[in-house]
Amino acid sequence: MTVTCPRCGGEVRPPGLMSSDWRCEECGPVPPLHVPDHINDQVLSGAVTEITREKPPPPLWCPWPLPPGWTVTGVGWAGDDRAGARATVLAASGPAPLLDGPADLLLVAEAPGVGLASRYAGLTERDPGPLLAEAMAGSPPHAKVRTERHPTPLWSVPAPADRSAYVGEANGIWLVAVAWPASAGYLLADDLALADLVDWLPPELVYGAPCARLLG
């Protein structure tokens, strides 16, 4: 298990005698990001157990059914025993929809201010809210997904050239999708359905090699 700062990816110190918080030297008190070193049924089930220690837990979104050729390639959550999980991330990888070669998709659900989605998306703001407000001004959604069968609009926000980032809201917290390469964001325009693995773990899930972007 790798434990890092959700905002910068740096080292975090666990609570001690002087503080009950996990601390990053760069960012201060943070909910630590936990990323298992590999992924399979047992690891994913264990992650769900950790995420659901406190109620209500954040969703753990997963494309379901998985796009053809795609696999689940990682999971993570940000939180501690005191405050519970405040963010989740799931990685899926497969063939790029428009180009030859591989693609990766990270789906982040997070409470305001965590900063995990902004780290993966390469956003300048810790929280995606201001960028989402700018994107929504006078613009229809750039993509739509179905979260537990409910249409969920997403808006594209500025991101580095090697990826695309889409932001929306589902279950009362942020839903952020980050895709590499940038053209892989096309998946979100193809009626992608998301299941919350907190509620149900499909036995047919297929797993692949760990996605390095979870620690990037």
VEXNU-977697 format. One record per atom (N, C-alpha, C): atom name; x, y, z. Coordinates in steps of 0.001 Angstrom, whole numbers, plus 524288, in hexadecimal, padded with zeros to 5 digits. Atoms other than C-alpha are relative to their C-alpha. Layout:
NODE   a   east  north     up
NODE  CA      X      Y      Z
...
//
This chain:
NODE   a   east  north     up
NODE   N  8034A  7FB53  80000
NODE  CA  80000  80000  80000
NODE   C  8036C  804DD  80000
NODE   N  7FD46  7FB01  80038
NODE  CA  80526  80D65  7FC2F
NODE   C  7FC6D  8043A  80228
NODE   N  802FF  7FBC9  7FD9E
NODE  CA  800AA  81921  8043A
NODE   C  802B7  80520  7FEBD
NODE   N  7FDBD  7FB0B  801B0
NODE  CA  802CF  826CB  7FEC3
NODE   C  7FC2F  80477  8010C
NODE   N  80351  7FB64  7FFAB
NODE  CA  7FD75  83499  7FF04
NODE   C  7FC62  8001C  7FB42
NODE   N  8038E  7FFF6  80482
NODE  CA  7F136  8357C  7F687
NODE   C  800D6  804C6  7FC7C
NODE   N  7FF89  7FB23  802F5
NODE  CA  7F4C8  8433B  7F216
NODE   C  804F7  80057  7FCCC
NODE   N  7FB07  7FF6F  802C7
NODE  CA  80320  84243  7EE50
NODE   C  802BB  7FAD3  7FF01
NODE   N  7FD87  80513  800B1
NODE  CA  8067A  833C6  7EF01
NODE   C  804C8  7FF37  80369
NODE   N  7FB69  80061  7FCA8
NODE  CA  810E4  83658  7F93F
NODE   C  7FF2B  7FC7D  804B3
NODE   N  8001D  80346  7FB53
NODE  CA  81400  82F11  805B7
NODE   C  7FC98  8027B  8042C
NODE   N  8032E  7FE1E  7FBA4
NODE  CA  80AAB  8302F  81122
NODE   C  801C9  7FD53  80503
NODE   N  7FEB1  8021F  7FADC
NODE  CA  80D5B  82E4E  81F9F
NODE   C  7FB00  7FEA0  802DF
NODE   N  804C2  8018B  7FD38
NODE  CA  80369  826CC  827BE
NODE   C  7FF53  8032B  804FB
NODE   N  800E6  7FD35  7FB14
NODE  CA  7FD33  82C8D  8340A
NODE   C  803ED  7FE5C  8042A
NODE   N  7FC51  80109  7FBC4
NODE  CA  8061E  82D90  83FD3
NODE   C  7FE2B  8027D  8050A
NODE   N  8014F  7FDD6  7FAEF
NODE  CA  80695  832E3  84D8B
NODE   C  7FE4A  805B8  7FFA7
NODE   N  80103  7FA6D  80062
NODE  CA  805FB  84104  84907
NODE   C  7FB67  80156  7FC71
NODE   N  80431  7FED9  803B5
NODE  CA  7FB62  83FCB  83E96
NODE   C  7FCF0  7FB16  7FECB
NODE   N  80354  80470  80175
NODE  CA  7EFE4  83710  83B3E
NODE   C  7FF44  7FFAD  7FA1D
NODE   N  80098  7FFCD  805AD
NODE  CA  7F12E  83A69  82CB5
NODE   C  80487  7FD49  7FD3F
NODE   N  7FBEE  8015A  803AD
NODE  CA  7F8A2  83432  821A8
NODE   C  801E8  80521  7FD94
NODE   N  7FDE0  7FB06  801D8
NODE  CA  801D0  83EDC  81CB6
NODE   C  803C2  7FF21  7FB78
NODE   N  7FC4F  7FFA6  80458
NODE  CA  808BA  841CF  81001
NODE   C  8034E  804DA  800EB
NODE   N  7FC8E  7FB8E  7FF17
NODE  CA  81495  84AAA  81112
NODE   C  7FE98  80495  7FC83
NODE   N  80151  7FBE0  803B7
NODE  CA  80FF5  85233  80526
NODE   C  7FA74  80212  800D8
NODE   N  80592  7FE89  80003
NODE  CA  80124  85251  8071A
NODE   C  7FD92  8007B  80566
NODE   N  80236  7FFD0  7FAC2
NODE  CA  7FF2B  85145  815D5
NODE   C  7FC88  7FB51  80119
NODE   N  80380  8046A  7FEC4
NODE  CA  7F42A  848D0  81B83
NODE   C  7FCFC  7FE40  7FB2A
NODE   N  802A9  80227  8048F
NODE  CA  7EE6C  83FD9  81125
NODE   C  7FD81  7FAC7  80166
NODE   N  801E2  80568  7FF9D
NODE  CA  7E5E5  833B7  8101E
NODE   C  8038D  7FC92  7FCA9
NODE   N  7FC12  802E1  8030E
NODE  CA  7F047  829BF  80BE8
NODE   C  7FD89  7FCAA  7FBB6
NODE   N  801B9  8033A  80466
NODE  CA  7EECD  822EB  7FED5
NODE   C  8026B  7FA9E  8006F
NODE   N  7FE3E  80577  7FFA6
NODE  CA  7EFAF  81411  7FFC2
NODE   C  7FF3E  7FD65  7FAB3
NODE   N  8004D  802B7  8050A
NODE  CA  7F2D3  80C9A  7F33D
NODE   C  8026E  7FA97  80099
NODE   N  7FDC7  80546  7FFD1
NODE  CA  7F460  7FDBF  7F3BC
NODE   C  803BF  7FF14  7FB7A
NODE   N  7FBF0  800ED  803E4
NODE  CA  8000E  7F88A  7EC37
NODE   C  7FE24  7FCA8  7FB71
NODE   N  8021F  8031C  8044C
NODE  CA  7F7C4  7EF4C  7E408
NODE   C  7FA14  80007  8007C
NODE   N  805B5  7FFDA  8001C
NODE  CA  7E987  7ECFB  7E0B7
NODE   C  7FDD5  7FAA6  7FE91
NODE   N  802F3  804C1  8011C
NODE  CA  7E08E  7E12F  7E128
NODE   C  7FAF9  80043  80338
NODE   N  804F8  80001  7FD2A
NODE  CA  7D380  7DD41  7E727
NODE   C  800C0  80126  805CE
NODE   N  7FF30  7FF61  7FA6C
NODE  CA  7D8FD  7DC7A  7F4ED
NODE   C  801B6  8058E  8015A
NODE   N  7FE2B  7FAAC  7FF07
NODE  CA  7DFF9  7E994  7F411
NODE   C  7FB84  803DF  7FF70
NODE   N  8045B  7FC6B  800D9
NODE  CA  7D401  7F063  7EE96
NODE   C  7FBFE  7FF8A  80462
NODE   N  803A3  800C6  7FBAD
NODE  CA  7CB3D  7EA68  7F8F3
NODE   C  8021C  8027B  804FF
NODE   N  7FD9F  7FD8E  7FB6B
NODE  CA  7D4DA  7EECC  8037A
NODE   C  7FFB8  805E9  7FFBE
NODE   N  8005F  7FA55  800A9
NODE  CA  7D4E0  7FC94  7FDDA
NODE   C  7FA79  801DB  8014E
NODE   N  80569  7FE8E  7FED8
NODE  CA  7C605  7FD08  7FE85
NODE   C  7FF04  7FFDA  805E0
NODE   N  80094  80046  7FA52
NODE  CA  7C6AB  7F8BF  80CC2
NODE   C  80230  804DB  8029E
NODE   N  7FDA5  7FB48  7FDC5
NODE  CA  7CFCB  80413  80FD8
NODE   C  7FCB9  804D4  7FEC1
NODE   N  80306  7FB65  801AC
NODE  CA  7C79C  80DDE  80828
NODE   C  7FAE9  80076  80311
NODE   N  8051E  7FFF7  7FD71
NODE  CA  7BB2E  809ED  80F49
NODE   C  80051  7FFE1  805F0
NODE   N  7FF97  7FFE6  7FA46
NODE  CA  7C076  80AE5  81D2D
NODE   C  7FCA4  8044A  80266
NODE   N  8034A  7FBB3  7FE31
NODE  CA  7B94E  817D9  81E9C
NODE   C  7FB6C  800A7  7FC36
NODE   N  8049F  7FF2B  8033D
NODE  CA  7ABD2  81B4A  81993
NODE   C  7FEC9  805D7  7FFC5
NODE   N  80041  802CE  804FF
NODE  CA  7A886  8204F  80FDB
NODE   C  8054E  80003  7FD4F
NODE   N  7FAFB  8002D  802BE
NODE  CA  7B44A  81BD9  807E6
NODE   C  7FF98  802A4  7FAB0
NODE   N  8001B  7FE11  8055E
NODE  CA  7B81E  82242  7FB15
NODE   C  7FF4F  7FB79  7FC36
NODE   N  80075  80439  803DE
NODE  CA  7B4CE  81A75  7EED9
NODE   C  8056B  7FE3A  7FE22
NODE   N  7FB65  801FD  802C6
NODE  CA  7BF04  811FE  7E837
NODE   C  7FE19  7FEA0  7FA87
NODE   N  80240  800A2  80537
NODE  CA  7BB7F  813A7  7D9E3
NODE   C  80350  7FC74  7FC94
NODE   N  7FD65  80396  803A0
NODE  CA  7BEBF  80935  7CFF0
NODE   C  7FCBD  7FF92  7FB06
NODE   N  80308  80104  804C6
NODE  CA  7BADB  80816  7C197
NODE   C  7FDBE  7FA7D  8002F
NODE   N  8026F  8052E  8000D
NODE  CA  7B115  7FD0B  7C108
NODE   C  7FB2B  80005  7FC8F
NODE   N  7FBCD  803B1  8013C
NODE  CA  7B066  7F60F  7B856
NODE   C  804F6  802C4  7FE28
NODE   N  7FB10  7FDD9  801E6
NODE  CA  7BEB7  7F84F  7B565
NODE   C  7FFED  80057  7FA0F
NODE   N  7FF8F  7FFCF  805B5
NODE  CA  7C15B  7FCF2  7A774
NODE   C  80302  7FB3C  7FDF9
NODE   N  7FD4E  8049C  8021B
NODE  CA  7C629  7F1F8  79E8B
NODE   C  805ED  8007C  80075
NODE   N  7FA58  80021  7FF76
NODE  CA  7D426  7EE4B  7A1B9
NODE   C  8021D  802D6  804BE
NODE   N  7FE3E  7FCFB  7FB7C
NODE  CA  7D49C  7F687  7AE1D
NODE   C  7FFF4  7FCB8  804F6
NODE   N  7FF91  802B6  7FAFE
NODE  CA  7D871  7F1FF  7BBBC
NODE   C  80075  80401  80461
NODE   N  7FF10  7FCC8  7FB5C
NODE  CA  7D89D  7F791  7C97C
NODE   C  805BE  7FF71  8017B
NODE   N  7FA4E  80035  7FF38
NODE  CA  7E6B7  7FB3A  7CC64
NODE   C  801D7  802BB  804FA
NODE   N  7FE4F  7FDC3  7FB0B
NODE  CA  7E6B1  80181  7D9C6
NODE   C  7FB9C  80297  802F5
NODE   N  803CC  7FD83  7FC9E
NODE  CA  7DF7D  8077E  7E527
NODE   C  802F3  8030F  8042C
NODE   N  7FDAD  7FD08  7FBBF
NODE  CA  7E249  8117D  7EFA2
NODE   C  7FBCD  802F1  802F5
NODE   N  80397  7FCCD  7FCF2
NODE  CA  7DBD2  81957  7FA57
NODE   C  8032C  803AD  80372
NODE   N  7FD82  7FC20  7FCAD
NODE  CA  7DF57  82582  80207
NODE   C  7FCC7  80095  804F8
NODE   N  802B7  7FF93  7FB0B
NODE  CA  7DBEB  825B0  81060
NODE   C  80301  7FD41  80445
NODE   N  7FD79  80291  7FB91
NODE  CA  7DF94  820DA  81DDD
NODE   C  7FBDF  7FDC5  803A6
NODE   N  803A2  8028D  7FC69
NODE  CA  7D9A2  8197C  82945
NODE   C  7FCA4  803EF  802F4
NODE   N  802D8  7FC17  7FCF4
NODE  CA  7D54D  82623  82FC7
NODE   C  7FB8A  80269  7FCE4
NODE   N  803E4  7FD35  80320
NODE  CA  7CDF8  82CD5  824B3
NODE   C  7FD73  7FC9F  7FBDA
NODE   N  80222  8034D  80415
NODE  CA  7CB4D  82172  81B8D
NODE   C  801D0  801A6  7FA9D
NODE   N  7FE77  7FEDD  80568
NODE  CA  7CCD4  82179  80CD1
NODE   C  7FD73  80505  7FE29
NODE   N  80206  7FB14  8021C
NODE  CA  7CB65  82EBB  80648
NODE   C  80077  8002A  7FA0E
NODE   N  7FF7D  80043  805B4
NODE  CA  7CEFA  82AC1  7F867
NODE   C  80143  7FA70  7FE7C
NODE   N  7FE9C  80515  80236
NODE  CA  7D00E  81EA9  7EFED
NODE   C  801D7  800C4  7FA6A
NODE   N  7FE57  7FFFE  8057A
NODE  CA  7D692  81BB3  7E2FF
NODE   C  80036  7FA64  7FE1C
NODE   N  7FF85  8050D  8028F
NODE  CA  7D56C  81032  7D9D2
NODE   C  80287  800D5  7FAB1
NODE   N  7FD59  7FFCB  80509
NODE  CA  7DE44  80DCC  7CE21
NODE   C  7FE0F  7FB91  7FC8F
NODE   N  80146  803E5  803FB
NODE  CA  7DA2E  806BE  7C1C1
NODE   C  80370  80113  7FB48
NODE   N  7FC77  7FF71  80472
NODE  CA  7E2AF  8043A  7B5EB
NODE   C  7FE4A  7FC5A  7FBA1
NODE   N  80172  80329  80480
NODE  CA  7E0B2  7FF12  7A836
NODE   C  801A7  80299  7FAFD
NODE   N  7FE98  7FDB6  80506
NODE  CA  7E1D7  80209  799CD
NODE   C  7FDB0  80570  7FF5B
NODE   N  801E0  7FAAE  800EB
NODE  CA  7E0CC  81075  7963D
NODE   C  7FB95  7FFE5  7FC02
NODE   N  80491  80059  80374
NODE  CA  7D3AC  8130B  78FA1
NODE   C  800D5  8023B  7FA8B
NODE   N  7FF53  7FD86  80514
NODE  CA  7D8C6  81B6A  7845F
NODE   C  80565  7FF2A  7FDA3
NODE   N  7FAA5  800B0  801CE
NODE  CA  7E74F  81849  78359
NODE   C  801E0  7FA8B  80155
NODE   N  7FD79  804DE  7FE78
NODE  CA  7EFC4  80C37  78379
NODE   C  80304  800E1  80513
NODE   N  7FD11  7FF9C  7FB2C
NODE  CA  7F5D3  8098A  7909B
NODE   C  7FC87  7FFDD  804CE
NODE   N  802EE  80079  7FB1D
NODE  CA  7F1D5  80904  79EEC
NODE   C  7FDCF  80534  801D0
NODE   N  80258  7FB6B  7FD94
NODE  CA  7E971  81275  7A68E
NODE   C  7FEE0  7FECC  805B3
NODE   N  8013A  80077  7FA70
NODE  CA  7E6F3  814E1  7B4FA
NODE   C  7FBB1  803D3  8015F
NODE   N  80434  7FCAE  7FE0D
NODE  CA  7DB19  81A6E  7BBE1
NODE   C  7FFEC  7FFAA  805ED
NODE   N  80094  7FFBE  7FA52
NODE  CA  7DAC7  81EE7  7CA17
NODE   C  7FAD2  8029E  80137
NODE   N  804FF  7FDDE  7FE3E
NODE  CA  7CD90  82141  7D080
NODE   C  80085  80157  805C7
NODE   N  7FF48  7FE15  7FAAC
NODE  CA  7CE3B  82988  7DCCC
NODE   C  7FACE  801FF  8021A
NODE   N  8045B  7FDBC  7FD16
NODE  CA  7C354  82C2A  7E687
NODE   C  80257  8026B  804E4
NODE   N  7FD84  7FD96  7FB78
NODE  CA  7C72B  8360E  7F0D6
NODE   C  7FCB6  8045D  8024D
NODE   N  80250  7FB91  7FD4E
NODE  CA  7C228  83F8D  7FAEA
NODE   C  8030C  804EC  7FEA0
NODE   N  7FD3C  7FB2D  80142
NODE  CA  7C584  84DE2  7F8BC
NODE   C  80501  800A8  8032E
NODE   N  7FB2D  7FEA1  7FD5C
NODE  CA  7D366  851CF  7FBE8
NODE   C  80404  7FBB5  800A0
NODE   N  7FC36  8043C  7FF57
NODE  CA  7D9F8  84476  7FBA1
NODE   C  804C5  800CF  7FC78
NODE   N  7FBB3  7FEEF  80397
NODE  CA  7E216  8479A  7EF96
NODE   C  801E3  7FB6E  7FCCF
NODE   N  7FE27  8049C  802D4
NODE  CA  7E38B  839CF  7EA47
NODE   C  7FEE5  8006B  7FA2C
NODE   N  80166  7FF94  80587
NODE  CA  7DC4C  83C29  7DD8B
NODE   C  80357  8040F  7FD40
NODE   N  7FCCB  7FBED  8026C
NODE  CA  7E3D4  848AE  7DAED
NODE   C  8058B  7FE1F  7FF0C
NODE   N  7FAC1  8022F  800CD
NODE  CA  7F0A7  84170  7DCB3
NODE   C  80030  7FCA5  7FB1C
NODE   N  7FFFB  80371  80491
NODE  CA  7ED34  83719  7D2AA
NODE   C  7FEF2  802FF  7FAF8
NODE   N  8017E  7FD17  804B0
NODE  CA  7E72B  840D5  7C947
NODE   C  803E4  80440  7FE9C
NODE   N  7FC45  7FBD5  80104
NODE  CA  7F274  84A6C  7CA69
NODE   C  7FD86  8055E  8002C
NODE   N  802C5  7FB0E  7FFAF
NODE  CA  7E935  8556B  7CE3F
NODE   C  802F3  803D8  8037A
NODE   N  7FD56  7FBFA  7FCF7
NODE  CA  7EDFC  8623E  7D3CB
NODE   C  7FD4C  800EF  8053D
NODE   N  802FB  7FF41  7FB32
NODE  CA  7E359  862A5  7DE45
NODE   C  7FFD5  7FAE8  8031A
NODE   N  80073  804B5  7FCCD
NODE  CA  7E2F5  85945  7E9D3
NODE   C  7FAAF  7FD77  7FF5D
NODE   N  8054C  801EE  80088
NODE  CA  7D44D  85805  7E839
NODE   C  7FE13  80128  7FA7A
NODE   N  801B4  7FF15  80567
NODE  CA  7CE0C  8566E  7DAB1
NODE   C  7FB4F  80399  7FF78
NODE   N  804B7  7FCDD  8003F
NODE  CA  7C249  85EC9  7DE4C
NODE   C  80073  804FC  7FCC9
NODE   N  7FF9C  7FB2F  8031A
NODE  CA  7C71E  86BE6  7D8E2
NODE   C  800A0  7FF00  7FA2A
NODE   N  7FF55  80135  8058C
NODE  CA  7CB7F  865C1  7CC10
NODE   C  7FAF1  7FDE8  7FDA8
NODE   N  80503  801FD  801EB
NODE  CA  7BE89  85EA4  7CADF
NODE   C  7FC3D  80483  7FF1B
NODE   N  80380  7FB86  800A0
NODE  CA  7B728  86B67  7CCED
NODE   C  8013E  802F8  7FAFC
NODE   N  7FE7A  7FD60  804D2
NODE  CA  7BEF0  871AC  7C1EC
NODE   C  7FE51  7FCD7  7FB3C
NODE   N  8015E  80352  8047A
NODE  CA  7BCA8  86612  7B8ED
NODE   C  7FA1A  7FFE6  7FF13
NODE   N  805B4  8004F  80078
NODE  CA  7AE06  865F5  7BBB6
NODE   C  7FD96  8050E  7FDFB
NODE   N  8023F  7FAEC  80163
NODE  CA  7AC32  8746A  7B8D8
NODE   C  7FEA9  8002E  7FA32
NODE   N  801CA  7FFA0  8055F
NODE  CA  7A41B  874A0  7AC81
NODE   C  80147  7FB5A  7FC99
NODE   N  7FE77  80484  80326
NODE  CA  7A871  86717  7A847
NODE   C  7FCE7  7FB30  801A1
NODE   N  8027E  804F0  7FEA5
NODE  CA  7A0C2  85A64  7A784
NODE   C  80431  7FC0D  801A0
NODE   N  7FC1C  803EC  7FE77
NODE  CA  7A752  84E2D  7AD0D
NODE   C  8032A  7FE18  7FB52
NODE   N  7FC9C  8021B  80414
NODE  CA  7B2D4  8491A  7A548
NODE   C  7FFC0  7FA09  7FFBD
NODE   N  8007A  805BA  7FFE3
NODE  CA  7B00C  83B00  7A92E
NODE   C  7FBCA  7FE9C  803F9
NODE   N  803C8  801F5  7FC39
NODE  CA  7A61A  832E6  7B07E
NODE   C  80133  7FA4D  80127
NODE   N  7FF95  80577  7FE70
NODE  CA  7A759  8265A  7B830
NODE   C  7FB0E  7FEAE  80312
NODE   N  8046A  801B5  7FCCE
NODE  CA  79D4C  81E5D  7BF85
NODE   C  8021E  7FDDB  8051F
NODE   N  7FE5F  801CB  7FAD7
NODE  CA  79FBE  81D12  7CE13
NODE   C  7FB4B  7FD81  8029B
NODE   N  80463  802FB  7FDDA
NODE  CA  7970D  81287  7D3A8
NODE   C  7FAFA  80130  7FCFC
NODE   N  80445  7FF57  803C6
NODE  CA  78E44  81477  7C7BA
NODE   C  7FDFF  8059E  7FF9C
NODE   N  8019D  7FA90  80050
NODE  CA  78D21  8232C  7C9C1
NODE   C  80395  802F8  7FC47
NODE   N  7FCB2  7FCDA  8036E
NODE  CA  791E0  82C3A  7BECA
NODE   C  80312  80407  8032F
NODE   N  7FC94  7FC7D  7FD0F
NODE  CA  79D70  833F3  7C419
NODE   C  80345  80328  7FC2F
NODE   N  7FD01  7FCD3  803AE
NODE  CA  7A2C8  83F6B  7BC40
NODE   C  80583  80115  801FE
NODE   N  7FA8B  7FEC7  7FECC
NODE  CA  7B167  84216  7BBCF
NODE   C  801CD  8045D  7FC63
NODE   N  7FDC7  7FBC1  80317
NODE  CA  7B8CD  84E05  7B729
NODE   C  805E8  7FF67  7FFB3
NODE   N  7FA5E  80025  800C3
NODE  CA  7C675  84E3B  7B184
NODE   C  8027A  804CC  8028D
NODE   N  7FD1E  7FBAE  7FD9B
NODE  CA  7D026  85689  7B93C
NODE   C  8059D  7FFDD  7FDF5
NODE   N  7FAAD  7FFD2  80218
NODE  CA  7DDDA  85B09  7B516
NODE   C  8039E  7FC4A  802E5
NODE   N  7FC61  803D2  7FDDA
NODE  CA  7E803  8506A  7B722
NODE   C  804D7  7FFCA  7FC82
NODE   N  7FB62  80097  8035D
NODE  CA  7F5C2  84D58  7B22A
NODE   C  7FEA7  7FD17  7FAF8
NODE   N  80134  801F3  8053C
NODE  CA  7F669  84955  7A3D9
NODE   C  7FFE0  7FA13  7FFAB
NODE   N  7FFBD  805B5  8005E
NODE  CA  7F906  83AFA  7A6D7
NODE   C  7FB33  7FD42  80226
NODE   N  80499  80268  7FD96
NODE  CA  7EBD1  838DE  7AD79
NODE   C  7FB3D  8037C  7FF34
NODE   N  804CB  7FCE7  7FFE2
NODE  CA  7DDB5  83D4E  7ADE5
NODE   C  7FD7B  7FF41  80553
NODE   N  8026B  8002D  7FAD4
NODE  CA  7D607  8406F  7BA35
NODE   C  7FA75  80207  7FFA6
NODE   N  80588  7FE9A  7FFFF
NODE  CA  7C75B  8410E  7BC51
NODE   C  7FE10  8000B  805A6
NODE   N  801C2  7FF3D  7FAA2
NODE  CA  7C07F  845C2  7C897
NODE   C  7FA0A  8005C  80027
NODE   N  80593  7FF9D  7FF00
NODE  CA  7B2B7  8440F  7CDA6
NODE   C  7FEFA  7FED2  805BB
NODE   N  80181  8012C  7FA9D
NODE  CA  7AB58  8408A  7D9F6
NODE   C  7FC55  7FB53  8000B
NODE   N  8035F  80497  7FF6B
NODE  CA  7A548  833B8  7DE32
NODE   C  7FFFB  7FE5D  805B4
NODE   N  800A6  8018A  7FA80
NODE  CA  7A028  82F35  7EB62
NODE   C  801DF  8043B  803BF
NODE   N  7FED8  7FBAE  7FC86
NODE  CA  7A2B8  83CAE  7F0F6
NODE   C  805AE  8018F  80068
NODE   N  7FA7E  7FE8D  7FFF4
NODE  CA  7B16A  83D2B  7EE7E
NODE   C  8020D  80008  7FA66
NODE   N  7FDC6  7FF8E  80538
NODE  CA  7BA8A  83F70  7E308
NODE   C  800C8  7FAB0  7FD79
NODE   N  7FE89  80464  80356
NODE  CA  7BBD3  8358F  7D82C
NODE   C  803A4  80226  7FBD8
NODE   N  7FC14  7FE23  803B7
NODE  CA  7C82F  837B3  7D031
NODE   C  8022E  7FB4F  7FD0F
NODE   N  7FDD7  80411  80368
NODE  CA  7CC8C  82F55  7C4B1
NODE   C  804C5  80234  7FD36
NODE   N  7FB27  7FE5C  8028C
NODE  CA  7DA87  83062  7BFB4
NODE   C  801BC  7FB9D  7FC61
NODE   N  7FEB8  803FC  803EF
NODE  CA  7DE7F  82943  7B33A
NODE   C  80525  80147  7FD53
NODE   N  7FB28  7FFAE  8030D
NODE  CA  7EBA6  826CE  7ACAD
NODE   C  7FFA1  7FC0B  7FB8B
NODE   N  7FED8  7FAB4  801D9
NODE  CA  7EE00  82983  7A192
NODE   C  7FB0E  80350  7FFF5
NODE   N  80475  7FC78  7FFBB
NODE  CA  7E526  8355E  7A057
NODE   C  7FB5B  7FDFD  7FCEA
NODE   N  8044E  801E0  8034F
NODE  CA  7DD38  82EF2  79585
NODE   C  7FCEC  7FB9B  8028E
NODE   N  802DE  8042A  7FD55
NODE  CA  7D979  823E2  79EC5
NODE   C  7FB46  80214  802E5
NODE   N  804B0  7FDBE  7FDB5
NODE  CA  7CFB6  82D5D  7A49B
NODE   C  7FB24  7FEE9  7FCCA
NODE   N  8046F  80179  80352
NODE  CA  7C72E  82911  7993F
NODE   C  7FCAD  7FBC7  80291
NODE   N  80300  80409  7FD3F
NODE  CA  7C32B  81DB2  7A201
NODE   C  7FB4E  80257  802D2
NODE   N  80416  7FD8C  7FCE9
NODE  CA  7BB04  82742  7A9DC
NODE   C  7FB7A  801ED  7FCAC
NODE   N  8042A  7FE5C  8038C
NODE  CA  7B335  82B08  79DE1
NODE   C  7FD23  7FB5E  7FDA1
NODE   N  80211  804BA  80268
NODE  CA  7AFAC  81D00  79AD9
NODE   C  7FC4D  7FD1D  803B3
NODE   N  803FA  80243  7FC93
NODE  CA  7A4B4  81AE8  7A4BC
NODE   C  8026C  7FC61  80414
NODE   N  7FD56  8032C  7FC16
NODE  CA  7AE07  815ED  7AF32
NODE   C  7FCC2  7FFC0  804F7
NODE   N  802DD  800CA  7FB23
NODE  CA  7A71A  8102D  7BB02
NODE   C  803DF  7FEEA  80460
NODE   N  7FCAA  800B7  7FB6F
NODE  CA  7AD5B  810B8  7C87D
NODE   C  7FCE4  7FD60  80458
NODE   N  8024F  80294  7FB7B
NODE  CA  7AA4B  80793  7D3B4
NODE   C  8030F  80188  804DC
NODE   N  7FD77  7FEDD  7FB08
NODE  CA  7AD3D  80AB4  7E1E9
NODE   C  80175  7FAD7  80296
NODE   N  7FE3D  804FE  7FDE1
NODE  CA  7B58B  7FF62  7E6C8
NODE   C  7FF56  7FFB1  805E5
NODE   N  8014D  80029  7FA78
NODE  CA  7B275  80345  7F4C0
NODE   C  7FAFC  7FCDB  800D8
NODE   N  80501  802BB  7FF8C
NODE  CA  7A4E1  7FDBA  7F251
NODE   C  8001F  7FA7B  7FDCE
NODE   N  80025  8050E  802B9
NODE  CA  7A85A  7F233  7E99F
NODE   C  8051B  7FF1E  7FD25
NODE   N  7FB45  80183  802CE
NODE  CA  7B497  7EB45  7E4D0
NODE   C  7FE98  7FBE1  7FBF3
NODE   N  8015C  803E9  803F7
NODE  CA  7B1AB  7E4A0  7D7C9
NODE   C  803ED  7FB7E  80009
NODE   N  7FC59  8046A  7FFEE
NODE  CA  7B77E  7D6EA  7D82F
NODE   C  802E6  7FF5B  7FAD8
NODE   N  7FD8F  800A3  80524
NODE  CA  7BAED  7D823  7C9BA
NODE   C  80459  80403  7FF01
NODE   N  7FBD9  7FC25  800CE
NODE  CA  7C4C0  7E343  7CBBD
NODE   C  80514  7FD55  7FE5A
NODE   N  7FAFC  80205  801F0
NODE  CA  7D18A  7E111  7C485
NODE   C  80440  803CC  8019F
NODE   N  7FBC9  7FCC3  7FDEC
NODE  CA  7DE7B  7E60E  7C9D3
NODE   C  804CC  7FFC5  7FC7B
NODE   N  7FB41  7FFAB  80320
NODE  CA  7EADE  7EA85  7C31A
NODE   C  8049C  801B6  80354
NODE   N  7FB41  7FE46  7FD48
NODE  CA  7F89D  7EED4  7C698
NODE   C  7FF08  8054E  8028E
NODE   N  800FB  7FB09  7FD2E
NODE  CA  7F905  7FA06  7D094
NODE   C  80129  804C7  7FCB2
NODE   N  7FF7B  7FB1B  802F5
NODE  CA  7F755  80790  7CAC7
NODE   C  803AD  803A9  802F2
NODE   N  7FC24  7FCAE  7FD7A
NODE  CA  80342  80FEB  7CDC4
NODE   C  7FDF3  8057E  800E6
NODE   N  801E9  7FAA4  7FF76
NODE  CA  7FB49  81C6F  7CC74
NODE   C  7FD9B  80100  80569
NODE   N  8021F  7FF42  7FAC1
NODE  CA  7F53E  81A11  7D9E6
NODE   C  803FA  8026E  803AD
NODE   N  7FBED  7FDD3  7FCA9
NODE  CA  80245  81DD7  7DFE2
NODE   C  802C8  80488  7FD6F
NODE   N  7FD62  7FBCD  802DE
NODE  CA  805BE  82846  7D5CF
NODE   C  7FEAA  8055E  8021D
//
